[in-house]
């Protein structure tokens, strides 16, 4: 009976493949924190200290993209970890960053379209659909290359 309890303890101590965080994910999360802090603080400084001319407007979109990408990156990673099947390995950090960049690009495109007041729900829907379809094509191509012998 003592041998059985020892084998149970070793099974409990061994981490499951889905529970182990890849090292590139740790780096991505640190970068996300820095991006979110830098982006939002930069946006605050820009909005409170400058007039909305051409130069600050471009800087606004760059900082908004950095801030949104850094903010959504941990959520995108969580969704990838949550919905990746157990028998498949987690997507690399580059995929998570790319998916977060798509979300940031969607947000700044919507903000850009809101300036002349042309953004509507159908336009936002189809814009999001375009980004989702592009990501599905890219991800399916990556997975097919990973499965080749």
C-alpha atoms as one frame of an Amber mdcrd trajectory, in Angstrom:
protein
   0.000   0.000   0.000   2.913   2.300   0.670   4.254   1.732  -2.874   0.921
   2.723  -4.330   0.804   5.997  -2.401   4.336   6.827  -3.562   3.395   6.255
  -7.213   0.295   8.406  -6.743   2.459  11.187  -5.321   4.796  11.079  -8.310
   1.819  11.264 -10.643   0.496  14.281  -8.801   3.862  16.045  -8.897   4.420
  15.613 -12.631   2.966  18.590 -14.483   0.513  17.942 -17.253   1.619  19.106
 -20.711  -1.107  21.745 -20.806  -0.137  23.143 -17.384   3.482  23.908 -18.272
   3.971  27.433 -19.577   6.359  27.627 -22.537   9.257  30.061 -22.043   8.276
  32.152 -25.054   4.840  32.721 -23.497   6.494  34.211 -20.405   8.439  36.630
 -22.597   5.305  37.497 -24.531   3.426  38.267 -21.314   6.243  40.503 -20.059
   6.261  42.315 -23.404   2.475  42.670 -23.189   2.756  44.337 -19.799   5.353
  46.790 -21.086   3.339  47.497 -24.240   0.121  48.101 -22.337   1.755  50.398
 -19.790   3.738  52.331 -22.376   0.816  52.625 -24.761  -1.785  53.778 -22.252
   0.581  56.175 -20.474   1.682  57.571 -23.825  -1.932  58.024 -24.893  -2.754
  59.802 -21.656   0.197  62.147 -22.084  -0.615  62.775 -25.756  -4.306  63.480
 -25.181  -3.715  65.786 -22.232  -0.827  67.818 -23.659  -1.245  68.218 -27.427
  -3.697  69.526 -29.987  -5.227  67.086 -32.487  -3.130  68.054 -35.500  -1.687
  65.696 -38.111   1.459  64.643 -36.207  -0.191  63.907 -32.869  -3.029  62.134
 -34.690  -0.585  59.628 -36.220   1.116  59.198 -32.866  -2.331  58.608 -31.337
  -2.992  55.695 -33.689   0.440  54.172 -33.100   0.066  54.424 -29.319  -3.508
  53.106 -29.483  -2.311  50.094 -31.466   0.481  49.384 -28.965  -1.848  49.849
 -25.982  -4.657  47.661 -27.321  -2.282  44.938 -28.519  -0.541  44.806 -25.147
  -3.837  44.811 -23.283  -5.518  41.994 -25.226  -2.422  39.794 -25.455  -2.949
  37.999 -22.094  -6.605  37.365 -22.982  -5.648  35.991 -26.398  -3.098  33.729
 -24.726  -5.724  32.542 -22.247  -8.124  31.702 -25.080  -5.397  29.838 -26.956
  -4.448  27.843 -23.857  -8.084  27.175 -22.993  -9.238  26.005 -26.420  -6.141
  24.149 -27.652  -6.767  20.389 -27.456  -4.720  18.560 -24.823  -3.024  16.285
 -27.371  -1.799  19.277 -29.410   0.976  21.557 -28.195   0.269  25.201 -27.438
   0.707  27.707 -30.248   4.013  29.581 -30.178   4.281  33.095 -28.819   4.476
  34.539 -32.327   0.985  33.276 -33.126  -0.404  34.844 -29.960   1.289  38.150
 -30.754  -0.031  38.051 -34.328  -3.597  37.450 -33.152  -3.289  40.335 -30.709
  -1.931  42.580 -33.455  -5.013  41.745 -35.558  -7.236  42.930 -32.697  -5.182
  46.109 -32.320  -5.411  46.714 -36.061  -9.186  46.220 -35.906  -9.504  48.788
 -33.100  -7.397  51.451 -34.800  -9.194  50.883 -38.114 -12.516  51.399 -36.350
 -11.132  54.532 -34.676  -9.906  55.803 -38.041 -13.300  55.167 -39.648 -15.006
  56.948 -36.763 -13.231  60.246 -37.560 -15.374  60.942 -40.678 -18.329  59.137
 -38.997 -18.487  56.283 -41.517 -18.141  53.447 -38.997 -21.313  51.413 -38.621
 -22.133  48.000 -37.172 -22.121  46.224 -40.553 -18.755  47.759 -41.477 -17.275
  46.764 -38.103 -18.701  43.248 -38.470 -17.283  42.676 -41.944 -13.965  44.215
 -40.957 -13.733  41.794 -38.015 -14.781  38.943 -40.302 -11.967  39.803 -42.728
  -9.368  39.692 -39.950 -10.775  36.412 -38.594 -10.728  34.752 -42.026  -7.145
  35.883 -42.665  -6.061  34.470 -39.296  -7.863  31.175 -39.970  -6.072  30.840
 -43.308  -2.688  31.628 -41.748  -3.213  29.287 -38.801  -4.475  26.399 -40.945
  -1.430  26.743 -43.190   0.887  26.706 -40.160  -0.822  23.624 -38.747  -0.604
  21.778 -42.070   3.138  22.509 -42.258   3.595  21.306 -38.671   1.858  17.985
 -39.417   4.087  17.107 -42.388   6.684  14.370 -41.741
